[in-house]
Structures are given as C-alpha cells and as structure tokens.
C-alpha cells in the first residue's frame, strides 16, 4: 500500500506538467504587396533663372567722349538701331591722317618705280616702298573701321536690360555700356545640376518648365545645352532648357503677362531608369543612408532581406537590389517584425 502511494506521489508532478500547454509566441498580422520590376521614371529636377538666349554686353570699339545716348533702360530696340555715339573728332582726324599717309606712300612707290626703271635704285628699295604703301593702306582700313565703331548699334531685336553710360562721360575701348537681350534665339532657363544628375540627361530631351510666378502653368521645353565642365567654386554644371511654348493668352481686360529675363523657374527633365525593382516605402525598415531592409515571408516566418535603395519616387522606393526569388514583401506590419518573427498573412 505504501509503495502504491509512493508511486502515486512521484507521478503527480509529471501529470501536472503534461496538463500545462506549451507556450507559443503570438503571430503578427501582416499584409504582403508585390515587388514591381521594370523601367522607372526618375526625372531630373533643378531650379534656375530665365534668360534670353541672345544676350550681349555692348561697348565701343574705340575710346572717347560720349556725345549721345539715344535709349533708356527697358526700351525695346530694333536690329541695327543706333543706341549711342562718341564725339567723332578724334576718329575722323585719325582717318584723315591715315589717308594722307597712304597718299604719300603711293607717291613714293611711283617715284621708286621710275628710279628703278633707270637703274638709279636697287629693286630692294622699290620693294620697301611698295611694302610701306601696303601698310599705309591697311592703316586707312583700320582707321575707317574705328570710325564706323564710334557708335553702338543693336545686334538684334530686343530690350535694353541695363544702361551704364551718360552723355559727356569718357569711356575706354571695350567698356560695357549696354546689356541687351535679343529675341531672335528664344528664351532659356539656365540651371546648375550636380554631376550625378547631369550624367543622366542629354541634349534634345524633353523638359518641363514652371515659372515661380505662374506655378499652375507648366511650359514645354527641351535640353538645348549642357556644360562640358563644372562651374569653378560651385561644382555644378550649367544646363540650358529652351522654352518652346509661350504663356497662354490672358482674358480680355486682364493685365498682359510675358516671360522676362531674370524670372526664376523650376525645370523637370524626363528620364527613365532601366529595369529596377520597386517596393512601397512603407516596406522599408532600418533605413540608414541608402541601406535598408525588407521582410519576406517564408512559410509562417518573416525573414529580413537587406537592400540598397537607389531613389524614392512618390510612394515607392526603387532598389538597386533586384530581390531575385522574392515576388512579394511585407508592407503593412513591417515595422513590428524581427528576423524569424511568426506571422499571419492577412488577405
């Protein structure tokens, strides 16, 4: 009887342990989403300033006293229109002097030819006289050219953006006196792009321009020029986007609008990256720089997969990692998971 009782006492703890259920960690509810693969739009964006393609600083070829300034800042001008004049006294005197010098040199040549014909002088003297005459004629051409350049004329139809001279001032040769914007070559936006962005575009590619003053009126354009070298001290590359579309007409009675040099604008150049995997941004976890992780489901367990992020596009992340072998990743519930977490996939 005692042995039976003893046996019963030894068996009691074993039966109690068997009666307690084994502990299982609760599963985490998740929802999966598909991994998309293929070309991904990645436009290049930048900000810049509107300029007329034909812009120039105008100056006098020769120095002198300004006698007339015929236009004001903001004035519209026509190609060939005279904008300013110098006092012609000095250049006219130089032209007369050059003509007299040329005439004397021609007389010297005639005299040398007659003397050489009688063997009174060697041929070298005749050749020297002819050279002097040619040099004097070149001096006439130079003086005549300078006399013609004692005026400043508009090189194109356009607008006087800046004037920096008044009558009576003395100007040096080449000193800018007007800054003129021409209309014949159209309007562009000049923007600075980083080396990473500039390598993704090419001339001729379509672009969109949005003037900051008219944010609801996008204009079509295209890349017309890309700098071959970075701007010193800044490190960005200058890019020109030509605007192909005018601003729409305003309703009758409204103030007119126009694209003016100096306006600020944003550009967007169409670009497509070839064949990348994309996932929703909500699928990314443990993001640090371009490194992150996504979770995939293996049976009823979550597995962490490290990925490299190329860029973000709206609500999706484009990955440098192709995720070969995985067609779906966790979207809802990803932030609650650890590697090996038990999961329950929601429909």
C-alpha positions in Angstrom: 0.0 0.0 0.0 2.9 2.3 0.9 4.6 1.5 -2.4 1.5 2.4 -4.4 1.1 5.7 -2.5 4.7 6.4 -3.2 4.3 5.7 -6.9 1.3 8.0 -7.0 3.2 10.8 -5.3 6.0 10.5 -7.9 3.6 10.6 -10.8 1.6 13.6 -9.7 4.2 16.3 -10.9 4.6 14.6 -14.3 0.8 14.6 -14.9 0.6 18.3 -13.9 3.3 19.3 -16.3 1.6 17.4 -19.1 -1.6 19.2 -18.4 0.1 22.7 -18.9 0.1 23.8 -22.6 3.5 24.6 -24.2 4.0 28.5 -24.7 3.9 29.7 -28.3 4.7 33.4 -29.3 1.7 35.1 -30.9 1.9 35.6 -34.6 2.0 39.1 -36.1 -0.6 40.0 -38.7 1.0 41.3 -41.9 -0.1 42.2 -45.4 2.0 41.5 -48.4 2.5 43.5 -51.6 4.0 42.7 -54.9 7.6 43.6 -56.0 7.3 45.5 -59.3 10.2 45.3 -61.8 10.8 47.3 -64.9 11.6 50.8 -66.1 11.1 53.5 -63.5 10.6 57.2 -64.2 13.2 59.3 -62.4 13.0 62.9 -63.7 15.9 65.3 -63.1 14.8 68.4 -61.3 16.5 71.8 -60.7 15.9 75.5 -60.3 17.3 78.3 -62.4 16.8 81.7 -63.9 15.1 82.7 -67.2 17.4 84.3 -69.8 17.0 85.3 -73.4 19.4 83.1 -75.4 20.7 86.1 -77.3 22.2 88.4 -74.6 25.2 90.7 -75.1 27.2 93.4 -73.4 27.7 96.2 -75.9 30.6 98.5 -76.0 32.5 101.0 -78.2 35.4 99.7 -80.2 37.4 102.9 -79.5 37.5 105.2 -76.5 36.3 108.8 -76.4 33.7 111.2 -75.2 30.1 110.1 -75.3 28.0 112.7 -77.1 24.6 111.0 -77.3 22.8 108.2 -75.6 19.6 107.5 -77.5 17.8 104.9 -75.4 16.8 104.3 -71.8 16.7 101.1 -69.7 13.8 98.9 -70.6 13.4 100.3 -74.1 12.6 97.9 -76.9 15.0 98.3 -79.9 15.3 97.0 -83.4 18.3 95.3 -85.0 20.7 98.0 -86.4 19.2 100.8 -84.3 21.9 103.3 -83.1 22.0 103.3 -79.3 24.9 105.7 -78.5 27.6 107.8 -80.2 31.0 109.1 -79.5 32.4 112.5 -80.4 33.8 111.8 -83.9 36.5 114.4 -83.8 39.3 112.1 -82.8 38.4 109.1 -85.0 37.8 111.4 -88.0 41.2 113.0 -87.6 42.8 109.6 -87.4 41.1 108.6 -90.6 42.3 111.8 -92.4 45.8 111.2 -91.2 45.7 107.6 -92.4 44.5 108.8 -95.8 47.3 111.3 -96.1 49.9 108.8 -95.1 48.6 106.3 -97.7 48.6 109.0 -100.4 52.2 109.9 -99.6 53.2 106.2 -99.7 51.6 105.8 -103.1 53.6 108.8 -104.4 56.8 107.2 -103.0 56.0 104.0 -104.9 55.5 105.8 -108.2 58.8 107.6 -107.7 60.6 104.4 -106.8 59.3 102.7 -109.9 60.7 105.4 -112.2 64.0 105.4 -110.5 64.3 101.6 -110.6 63.4 101.7 -114.3 66.6 103.8 -114.9 68.6 101.6 -112.5 69.0 104.5 -110.2 67.9 102.4 -107.1 68.1 98.7 -106.5 65.0 96.5 -106.5 65.0 96.3 -102.8 64.2 100.0 -102.4 61.3 99.6 -104.7 60.0 96.6 -102.7 60.4 98.6 -99.5 58.3 101.4 -100.9 55.6 99.0 -102.0 55.5 97.5 -98.6 55.2 100.9 -96.9 52.3 101.7 -99.3 50.5 98.5 -98.4 51.0 99.2 -94.7 49.6 102.7 -95.1 46.5 101.3 -96.9 46.0 98.9 -94.0 46.1 101.9 -91.7 43.4 103.5 -93.7 41.2 100.4 -93.3 41.8 100.3 -89.6 41.0 104.0 -89.1 37.8 103.6 -91.2 36.8 100.6 -89.2 37.3 102.5 -85.9 35.4 105.5 -87.3 32.4 103.2 -88.0 32.6 101.7 -84.5 32.3 105.1 -82.8 28.6 104.2 -82.5 26.9 101.4 -80.7 24.1 99.6 -82.6 21.6 96.9 -81.5 22.7 93.5 -82.7 19.2 92.1 -82.6 15.5 93.0 -81.9 15.2 93.1 -78.1 15.3 95.1 -75.0 17.8 97.3 -73.2 18.2 95.5 -69.8 20.9 97.7 -68.4 22.5 101.1 -69.4 25.7 102.3 -67.7 26.7 105.4 -69.7 25.5 109.0 -69.9 26.4 111.8 -72.4 29.7 113.6 -71.5 31.3 110.6 -70.0 34.7 109.3 -71.3 34.7 105.6 -72.0 37.5 103.2 -72.6 37.5 100.7 -75.5 35.6 97.6 -74.7 33.9 99.0 -71.6 30.3 97.7 -71.5 27.7 100.5 -71.9 24.5 98.4 -72.5 23.3 95.0 -71.7 20.8 93.9 -74.4 18.5 90.9 -74.5 17.6 89.7 -78.0 14.5 87.9 -79.1 15.6 86.0 -82.2 17.1 83.0 -80.5 14.3 82.4 -78.0 14.2 82.0 -74.2 16.0 79.6 -72.0 16.2 78.6 -68.3 19.8 78.2 -67.0 20.1 75.9 -64.0 23.0 74.2 -62.2 22.9 70.4 -61.8 25.1 68.1 -59.8 27.4 65.7 -61.6 25.2 62.8 -60.7 22.2 64.4 -62.4 23.9 65.9 -65.4 25.2 62.5 -66.4 21.6 61.2 -66.7 20.5 63.8 -69.3 21.3 64.6 -72.9 20.6 67.5 -75.3 17.3 67.2 -77.0 15.5 65.5 -74.2 12.0 66.8 -73.3 11.7 69.0 -70.3 9.0 70.9 -68.3 9.4 74.5 -67.1 7.4 76.0 -64.3 7.8 79.7 -63.7 7.6 80.6 -60.0 5.3 83.5 -60.8 2.9 81.1 -62.7 3.1 77.8 -60.8 -0.1 76.5 -62.4 1.1 77.0 -66.0 3.8 74.4 -66.9 5.5 75.1 -70.2 7.1 72.6 -72.6 10.8 72.7 -73.4 13.9 70.7 -74.2 17.5 70.5 -73.1 19.4 72.7 -75.5 22.9 72.9 -74.0 25.0 71.1 -71.3 28.2 72.5 -70.0 31.3 70.3 -70.5 32.9 71.5 -67.3 31.7 72.4 -63.8 31.4 76.0 -62.7 34.6 76.9 -60.7 33.9 77.3 -57.0 30.4 75.9 -57.2 30.9 72.4 -58.7 27.6 72.3 -60.6 27.2 72.0 -64.3 25.2 74.7 -66.2 22.3 73.3 -68.2 20.1 75.3 -70.6 16.5 74.3 -71.2 14.9 76.2 -74.1 11.2 77.1 -73.6 9.2 76.0 -76.7 5.8 77.2 -75.5 4.6 80.8 -74.9 2.5 81.7 -71.9 -1.2 81.4 -72.7 -3.2 84.5 -73.6 -4.9 86.3 -70.8 -8.7 87.0 -70.7 -9.7 90.3 -72.3 -9.2 93.2 -69.9 -6.6 91.3 -67.7 -3.1 92.5 -67.3 -0.7 91.1 -70.0 1.9 88.6 -68.9 5.3 87.8 -70.5 8.4 85.7 -69.9 11.0 88.2 -68.8 14.7 87.8 -68.3 15.6 87.3 -64.6 12.4 85.3 -63.7 13.0 82.3 -61.5 11.8 78.9 -62.7 11.9 75.2 -61.9 12.8 72.6 -64.5 12.0 68.9 -64.8 13.8 66.8 -67.4 12.2 63.4 -68.3 14.4 60.4 -67.5 13.8 56.7 -67.1 16.0 54.3 -65.2 16.1 50.8 -66.9 14.7 47.8 -65.1 14.7 48.3 -61.3 12.8 46.6 -58.5 10.4 48.9 -56.6 8.5 48.4 -53.3 6.3 50.7 -51.3 8.2 53.0 -49.0 6.2 51.5 -46.1 8.0 48.2 -46.7 11.4 49.6 -45.8 12.8 49.2 -42.3 16.1 50.1 -40.6 16.9 52.8 -43.2 20.3 54.3 -42.9 21.6 56.2 -45.9 21.0 54.0 -48.9 20.9 50.8 -46.8 17.6 49.4 -45.6 15.8 46.1 -45.1 12.6 44.5 -46.3 10.8 41.4 -44.9 9.6 38.4 -46.9 7.5 35.5 -45.6 8.9 32.0 -45.6 6.1 29.7 -44.6 4.8 31.3 -41.4 8.0 33.1 -40.5 9.3 36.6 -41.5 12.8 36.8 -42.9 14.8 40.0 -43.2 16.4 40.8 -46.6 19.0 43.7 -46.8 18.5 46.0 -49.8 20.2 49.1 -51.3 17.9 52.0 -52.2 18.5 53.8 -55.5 16.0 56.6 -55.0 12.4 57.4 -53.9 9.7 58.1 -56.4 6.4 59.3 -55.0 5.2 56.5 -52.6 7.6 53.8 -53.8 11.3 53.0 -53.4 13.5 51.9 -56.3 16.1 49.4 -55.3 19.5 48.6 -56.6 18.9 45.1 -55.1 16.8 43.0 -57.5 15.2 40.8 -54.8 15.6 37.8 -57.2 13.5 34.9 -55.9 11.1 37.1 -54.0 7.9 38.4 -55.6 6.2 39.8 -52.5 7.4 41.7 -49.5 5.7 42.7 -46.2 4.0 46.2 -46.4 1.6 46.5 -43.5 3.2 45.4 -40.2 6.8 45.5 -41.4 7.9 47.8 -38.6 6.7 45.3 -36.0 8.8 42.4 -37.3 12.2 40.9 -36.4 14.0 38.2 -38.3 12.2 35.0 -37.5 9.0 36.5 -36.2 5.9 34.3 -36.6 3.5 36.0 -38.9 -0.1 35.6 -40.1 -0.7 36.9 -43.6 -3.9 38.9 -44.0 -5.8 38.6 -47.2 
